[in-house]
Amino acid sequence: QQSEMDKNAFLTLLITQLRHQDPLNPKDNGEFMAQMAQFSSLEQMQNINGGLSDLAKAQEKTQAKLLGRLDGLQSSVEQLMHLIGSNQSYANSLHFSLLGKEAVVLQKDKTEITGKISAVKSQGGEIRYVINDVSYSLDQIVKVKAGD
């Protein structure tokens, strides 16, 4: 507790000075006030230093908590990415399971055609189904029947 000793040492020095001054020739009030102002400044600096120290400790604790939460978030993101990858694989297997199945497609002119799904392809990020050599989106397929 070096700061406490400094404060106490200053007060001890000031009291000793006041005790040993010549009663017939006392210290100037201005000099006494200056010393009190120095003491007050010293005390305020020590209080500020303590406050900054407390703030730094609180910041370290907050930073440790945030790092812990970031680690947890990273783990959650990794699990989510794995789940998305699994779902994508499952979706792909579903798309390919339609190969060879008979499908009914509603064309843009509102007529229906029937044919076997001969291929599944990705076009512009969308899955397309090839029926009778024409590519259709899933929302155009109105019915899928079991193949041979």
C-alpha positions as YAML, in Angstrom:
chain: A
units: angstrom
residues:
- id: 1
  name: GLN
  ca: [0.00, 0.00, 0.00]
- id: 2
  name: GLN
  ca: [2.56, 2.55, -1.15]
- id: 3
  name: SER
  ca: [-0.13, 5.17, -1.91]
- id: 4
  name: GLU
  ca: [-1.40, 5.06, 1.70]
- id: 5
  name: MET
  ca: [2.14, 5.57, 3.02]
- id: 6
  name: ASP
  ca: [2.62, 8.57, 0.74]
- id: 7
  name: LYS
  ca: [-0.59, 10.17, 1.99]
- id: 8
  name: ASN
  ca: [0.27, 9.41, 5.61]
- id: 9
  name: ALA
  ca: [3.84, 10.59, 5.14]
- id: 10
  name: PHE
  ca: [2.61, 13.88, 3.70]
- id: 11
  name: LEU
  ca: [0.22, 14.43, 6.62]
- id: 12
  name: THR
  ca: [2.91, 13.50, 9.14]
- id: 13
  name: LEU
  ca: [5.33, 15.96, 7.55]
- id: 14
  name: LEU
  ca: [2.71, 18.73, 7.53]
- id: 15
  name: ILE
  ca: [1.76, 18.15, 11.19]
- id: 16
  name: THR
  ca: [5.42, 18.03, 12.23]
- id: 17
  name: GLN
  ca: [6.04, 21.28, 10.39]
- id: 18
  name: LEU
  ca: [3.08, 22.95, 12.12]
- id: 19
  name: ARG
  ca: [4.17, 21.70, 15.56]
- id: 20
  name: HIS
  ca: [7.73, 22.93, 15.20]
- id: 21
  name: GLN
  ca: [7.08, 26.32, 13.69]
- id: 22
  name: ASP
  ca: [8.08, 29.40, 15.62]
- id: 23
  name: PRO
  ca: [4.94, 30.70, 17.42]
- id: 24
  name: LEU
  ca: [6.26, 34.26, 17.14]
- id: 25
  name: ASN
  ca: [6.90, 33.87, 13.40]
- id: 26
  name: PRO
  ca: [4.19, 31.47, 12.08]
- id: 27
  name: LYS
  ca: [4.07, 30.16, 8.52]
- id: 28
  name: ASP
  ca: [2.31, 32.23, 5.95]
- id: 29
  name: ASN
  ca: [-1.36, 31.22, 5.45]
- id: 30
  name: GLY
  ca: [-0.81, 31.16, 1.69]
- id: 31
  name: GLU
  ca: [2.00, 28.62, 2.07]
- id: 32
  name: PHE
  ca: [-0.20, 26.53, 4.37]
- id: 33
  name: MET
  ca: [-3.08, 26.65, 1.84]
- id: 34
  name: ALA
  ca: [-0.70, 25.65, -0.97]
- id: 35
  name: GLN
  ca: [0.40, 22.63, 1.03]
- id: 36
  name: MET
  ca: [-3.24, 21.67, 1.69]
- id: 37
  name: ALA
  ca: [-3.97, 22.03, -2.03]
- id: 38
  name: GLN
  ca: [-1.01, 19.75, -2.81]
- id: 39
  name: PHE
  ca: [-2.36, 17.22, -0.34]
- id: 40
  name: SER
  ca: [-5.83, 17.42, -1.89]
- id: 41
  name: SER
  ca: [-4.35, 16.97, -5.38]
- id: 42
  name: LEU
  ca: [-2.32, 13.98, -4.21]
- id: 43
  name: GLU
  ca: [-5.42, 12.40, -2.70]
- id: 44
  name: GLN
  ca: [-7.46, 12.97, -5.87]
- id: 45
  name: MET
  ca: [-4.71, 11.46, -8.04]
- id: 46
  name: GLN
  ca: [-4.64, 8.40, -5.80]
- id: 47
  name: ASN
  ca: [-8.43, 8.09, -6.06]
- id: 48
  name: ILE
  ca: [-8.26, 8.39, -9.85]
- id: 49
  name: ASN
  ca: [-5.49, 5.81, -9.98]
- id: 50
  name: GLY
  ca: [-7.61, 3.42, -7.88]
- id: 51
  name: GLY
  ca: [-10.61, 4.03, -10.14]
- id: 52
  name: LEU
  ca: [-8.55, 3.35, -13.25]
- id: 53
  name: SER
  ca: [-7.22, 0.18, -11.69]
- id: 54
  name: ASP
  ca: [-10.76, -0.99, -10.90]
- id: 55
  name: LEU
  ca: [-11.83, -0.11, -14.43]
- id: 56
  name: ALA
  ca: [-8.95, -2.11, -15.92]
- id: 57
  name: LYS
  ca: [-9.89, -5.14, -13.81]
- id: 58
  name: ALA
  ca: [-13.52, -4.89, -14.85]
- id: 59
  name: GLN
  ca: [-12.46, -4.58, -18.48]
- id: 60
  name: GLU
  ca: [-10.32, -7.71, -18.19]
- id: 61
  name: LYS
  ca: [-13.25, -9.65, -16.73]
- id: 62
  name: THR
  ca: [-15.59, -8.41, -19.47]
- id: 63
  name: GLN
  ca: [-13.05, -9.25, -22.14]
- id: 64
  name: ALA
  ca: [-12.64, -12.78, -20.73]
- id: 65
  name: LYS
  ca: [-16.43, -13.24, -20.75]
- id: 66
  name: LEU
  ca: [-16.66, -11.98, -24.34]
- id: 67
  name: LEU
  ca: [-13.90, -14.32, -25.47]
- id: 68
  name: GLY
  ca: [-15.71, -17.21, -23.81]
- id: 69
  name: ARG
  ca: [-18.93, -16.27, -25.56]
- id: 70
  name: LEU
  ca: [-17.11, -15.93, -28.89]
- id: 71
  name: ASP
  ca: [-15.71, -19.44, -28.44]
- id: 72
  name: GLY
  ca: [-19.22, -20.72, -27.75]
- id: 73
  name: LEU
  ca: [-20.57, -18.84, -30.76]
- id: 74
  name: GLN
  ca: [-17.84, -20.24, -33.00]
- id: 75
  name: SER
  ca: [-18.72, -23.75, -31.83]
- id: 76
  name: SER
  ca: [-22.41, -23.10, -32.55]
- id: 77
  name: VAL
  ca: [-21.60, -21.76, -36.03]
- id: 78
  name: GLU
  ca: [-19.48, -24.85, -36.74]
- id: 79
  name: GLN
  ca: [-22.35, -27.11, -35.65]
- id: 80
  name: LEU
  ca: [-24.77, -25.12, -37.80]
- id: 81
  name: MET
  ca: [-22.47, -25.38, -40.84]
- id: 82
  name: HIS
  ca: [-22.22, -29.14, -40.30]
- id: 83
  name: LEU
  ca: [-26.02, -29.36, -40.04]
- id: 84
  name: ILE
  ca: [-26.46, -27.30, -43.21]
- id: 85
  name: GLY
  ca: [-23.99, -29.55, -45.01]
- id: 86
  name: SER
  ca: [-25.88, -32.62, -43.80]
- id: 87
  name: ASN
  ca: [-29.19, -31.13, -44.90]
- id: 88
  name: GLN
  ca: [-27.72, -30.25, -48.29]
- id: 89
  name: SER
  ca: [-26.49, -33.83, -48.72]
- id: 90
  name: TYR
  ca: [-29.92, -35.11, -47.72]
- id: 91
  name: ALA
  ca: [-31.63, -32.71, -50.16]
- id: 92
  name: ASN
  ca: [-29.28, -33.78, -52.95]
- id: 93
  name: SER
  ca: [-30.05, -37.45, -52.32]
- id: 94
  name: LEU
  ca: [-33.78, -36.64, -52.46]
- id: 95
  name: HIS
  ca: [-33.33, -34.85, -55.80]
- id: 96
  name: PHE
  ca: [-31.40, -37.79, -57.24]
- id: 97
  name: SER
  ca: [-33.93, -40.29, -55.88]
- id: 98
  name: LEU
  ca: [-36.41, -38.82, -58.37]
- id: 99
  name: LEU
  ca: [-34.32, -40.05, -61.31]
- id: 100
  name: GLY
  ca: [-36.28, -42.50, -63.43]
- id: 101
  name: LYS
  ca: [-39.61, -41.59, -61.81]
- id: 102
  name: GLU
  ca: [-42.56, -40.58, -63.94]
- id: 103
  name: ALA
  ca: [-43.53, -36.92, -63.42]
- id: 104
  name: VAL
  ca: [-46.40, -34.70, -64.48]
- id: 105
  name: VAL
  ca: [-45.29, -31.16, -65.33]
- id: 106
  name: LEU
  ca: [-47.47, -28.07, -65.64]
- id: 107
  name: GLN
  ca: [-46.01, -26.02, -68.49]
- id: 108
  name: LYS
  ca: [-46.20, -22.24, -68.77]
- id: 109
  name: ASP
  ca: [-49.18, -22.47, -71.14]
- id: 110
  name: LYS
  ca: [-51.01, -24.43, -68.35]
- id: 111
  name: THR
  ca: [-50.91, -27.74, -70.27]
- id: 112
  name: GLU
  ca: [-49.61, -30.87, -68.56]
- id: 113
  name: ILE
  ca: [-47.05, -33.26, -69.96]
- id: 114
  name: THR
  ca: [-45.91, -36.59, -68.56]
- id: 115
  name: GLY
  ca: [-42.45, -38.11, -68.82]
- id: 116
  name: LYS
  ca: [-39.63, -39.73, -66.89]
- id: 117
  name: ILE
  ca: [-37.09, -37.62, -65.02]
- id: 118
  name: SER
  ca: [-33.91, -38.39, -66.95]
- id: 119
  name: ALA
  ca: [-31.53, -35.97, -65.22]
- id: 120
  name: VAL
  ca: [-31.18, -33.62, -62.26]
- id: 121
  name: LYS
  ca: [-28.95, -30.57, -62.67]
- id: 122
  name: SER
  ca: [-28.11, -27.29, -60.99]
- id: 123
  name: GLN
  ca: [-28.70, -24.24, -63.12]
- id: 124
  name: GLY
  ca: [-28.10, -20.74, -61.72]
- id: 125
  name: GLY
  ca: [-28.22, -22.07, -58.16]
- id: 126
  name: GLU
  ca: [-31.60, -23.76, -58.79]
- id: 127
  name: ILE
  ca: [-32.21, -27.49, -59.09]
- id: 128
  name: ARG
  ca: [-33.72, -28.39, -62.45]
- id: 129
  name: TYR
  ca: [-35.29, -31.68, -63.58]
- id: 130
  name: VAL
  ca: [-34.93, -32.86, -67.17]
- id: 131
  name: ILE
  ca: [-38.09, -34.48, -68.57]
- id: 132
  name: ASN
  ca: [-38.39, -35.27, -72.31]
- id: 133
  name: ASP
  ca: [-35.13, -33.32, -72.88]
- id: 134
  name: VAL
  ca: [-36.61, -30.12, -71.38]
- id: 135
  name: SER
  ca: [-35.49, -28.60, -68.06]
- id: 136
  name: TYR
  ca: [-38.16, -27.83, -65.41]
- id: 137
  name: SER
  ca: [-38.08, -26.33, -61.91]
- id: 138
  name: LEU
  ca: [-39.52, -28.20, -58.93]
- id: 139
  name: ASP
  ca: [-42.50, -25.84, -58.67]
- id: 140
  name: GLN
  ca: [-43.58, -26.87, -62.20]
- id: 141
  name: ILE
  ca: [-43.77, -30.56, -61.23]
- id: 142
  name: VAL
  ca: [-47.27, -31.29, -60.00]
- id: 143
  name: LYS
  ca: [-47.01, -35.07, -59.49]
- id: 144
  name: VAL
  ca: [-44.31, -37.74, -59.27]
- id: 145
  name: LYS
  ca: [-45.18, -41.42, -59.69]
- id: 146
  name: ALA
  ca: [-43.04, -44.42, -58.78]
- id: 147
  name: GLY
  ca: [-40.85, -45.62, -61.64]
- id: 148
  name: ASP
  ca: [-40.45, -49.17, -62.94]
...
